């Protein structure tokens, strides 16, 4: 059985990197008696795969990983068990059964929502709403992207799927995944370049809100909607 | 949510910020305002090393079982953060509450190896606690040291208020109760130290005076306070199956050196290797009950979620119920994706059988520790491992499919000759030849024999405590003799030889057998910028040399000089159970190349029977 788990990563946990979060959840599986399936071979490992790595320093309300289990209790019971062994700042919020022929989360991730805030005193301009809207009104937003060999000019405007300057920060829906991947940092880089101001170090507080995958019609839907709760 | 001591800006600009945030699985949460005693437990090295230490896990659990105590942890900030904390004047903090160490009642430091001594000063300095005990005031925590290096605390004496000599499970609670009592009576720091001096196993360095002869040796070592004992007796747990051991060890986020459940199956060792300090100071061997271990293994795996369990002891093969324990672990956990790691097993049919069950034969290597290259020298050091046993073990292993062998030796042992050194190459060669005796169609590739030598450092409370230690130049020329001989061997392509840094060993020698005067050198080196001396990237021998010179330390006096057995040694005021007379006899026997049987074969009368338990009474039950 395939199961998709959604979790939140808050507070001090933002300083724990992606690889360590993977190890953390491997141990969660054992502590909470999740009947996870193991690979064959001399040193079996858990069948577990994460949707999209989250950078150190970012919090999230919508992280995902998929596991394969031999047996399971209801979603409610599994969430209770896992959250019982969780540390402060980590919470599992969905435990959903996927159809057997589902592709794993990593291969279908297409978009992610972010909420970006400038720390106090580190805003690049005073009139943020106006300026950002004008920045987004450009037809092209070109940035220099370093590749292995050289630097290439990339237009990131199409990768910003939508945006909104809200009271609680700048909301960004960005292309994410193996095909196209845009980090909020890069958008802010481009914005500051557009303003012709130097970016201040450690200026951002960024939270990932949700991850989306393409369904059979090619439409992006939240990764949690691919599965169903178990009663 | 807890507020972190360090800003986001700092945490995002240093390596592995998760070292400093606490919040690990099984971290104990208490309100530090609502306890009587705040205890900061410190391992003075980087987080990943400190978090791997079993002793702190035991004491952390034990202390926090008391409602009136909150025990928190602190480790050495890595070089990057160390620099920032000094530049920005940020006080060192504990991981749990993220509050300054300076506000604690106690700072307890475990002293596991000599090369962490400058890190102890780093911890005090960053905490804004005066480095010298004499300069501390009522506002400073009581600084207490323990662990193996506390068996010669003298080079650190001025930096500590107290030392705890022995195993932590014993008198800490008594000490904490006295602290509360003193506080309730409006006592001072000084009155507490006076009370502490009366507790068994507690050493208060400022209550002792040392005088020296003209030749530099100690003339007298005497208490200067009526409460201070003339002799401090090591404290040890006799009933090791009815004592503190955590069910919920801490689980770090980042990969620690020891990223697994550790099951300490016994304490002490029956063998009397004459170079080994642990073997001496943890005598007598005390085994834990099989049922106790089974229950702990189960609980710790369940509560940590670790994917590996490891057995810990000085010589696991000597544990009398090893077979039962290993079979239990394999039956109970192997099918659940838990790896079982078995260090320090003697290579024989049984261990090879279990090792083939728990690890991939082709990926693992076998380890032997002959320690010396010839039988003659192995007799000197009383290492009861013969060439025949090694070759039989290797033969069995090659038949079982292993083709990688690691060999550990020491260079610079007392009485060592060129032929002992060359014996290292000869033994390596014999093992390789043994492999090539197997018919070609039955071999799996080539054999690999890796021989490593460390440089011998004489340690207190061993029969070699009087021995001369080699200089750096002697060590390196010995390593060259071994290396040259290796190159002459027929199967030299299958042999590899590694040797350690000699600088560090010499310094370790100074600190291991140093007296109070060496404290000046440590302080001087620290002032010059020495920290993390155990780490190749930061160890700076030139600075140490400068410190040695500036503080008038005669290296010959501390390193190469063979001590007279009548001399007062800096650690003579500690009674570890093993008597000085026994050590003297062993030193004589060593020079005559005479072996002493292990504790189970025949009691050697070392003196630890006075503790009333362990192996000394096994056959008398």
Contacts between the chains, C-beta under 8 A, distances in Angstrom:
chain1	res1	chain2	res2	distance
A	10	B	1	7.7
A	11	B	1	4.6
A	11	B	2	7.9
A	12	B	1	7.4
A	12	B	2	7.0
A	12	B	4	5.8
A	12	B	21	4.4
A	12	B	22	7.7
A	12	B	23	5.4
A	13	B	23	7.3
A	15	B	11	5.4
A	15	B	12	7.8
A	15	B	17	4.0
A	15	B	18	5.3
A	15	B	21	5.4
A	16	B	18	4.9
A	16	B	21	7.8
A	16	B	253	4.6
A	16	B	254	7.6
A	17	B	18	7.4
A	20	B	18	6.5
A	20	B	253	4.8
A	20	B	254	5.5
A	20	B	255	7.5
A	23	B	253	7.8
A	23	B	255	7.1
A	24	B	25	8.0
A	24	B	253	6.2
A	26	B	305	7.3
A	26	B	307	6.8
A	27	B	25	7.2
A	27	B	251	6.3
A	27	B	304	6.7
A	27	B	305	3.0
A	27	B	306	6.6
A	27	B	307	7.6
A	28	B	305	6.3
A	29	B	305	7.1
A	30	B	301	7.4
A	30	B	302	7.8
A	30	B	305	3.8
A	30	B	306	7.6
A	30	B	307	7.1
A	30	B	336	7.8
A	30	B	337	7.8
A	31	B	25	7.7
A	31	B	302	6.9
A	31	B	303	6.8
A	31	B	304	7.2
A	31	B	305	3.9
A	38	B	337	5.1
A	42	B	360	4.5
A	43	B	339	6.9
A	43	B	360	7.1
A	44	B	337	5.3
A	45	B	337	7.7
A	46	B	337	7.0
A	56	B	12	7.1
A	56	B	17	7.1
A	57	B	8	7.2
A	57	B	12	5.1
A	85	B	25	7.2
A	85	B	305	7.4
A	87	B	23	5.5
A	87	B	24	6.9
A	87	B	25	5.7
A	87	B	27	7.6
A	88	B	1	6.5
A	88	B	2	7.4
A	88	B	23	5.8
A	89	B	1	7.0
A	89	B	23	6.8
A	201	B	9	7.4
A	202	B	8	6.4
A	202	B	9	4.4
A	202	B	12	5.9
A	202	B	13	7.6
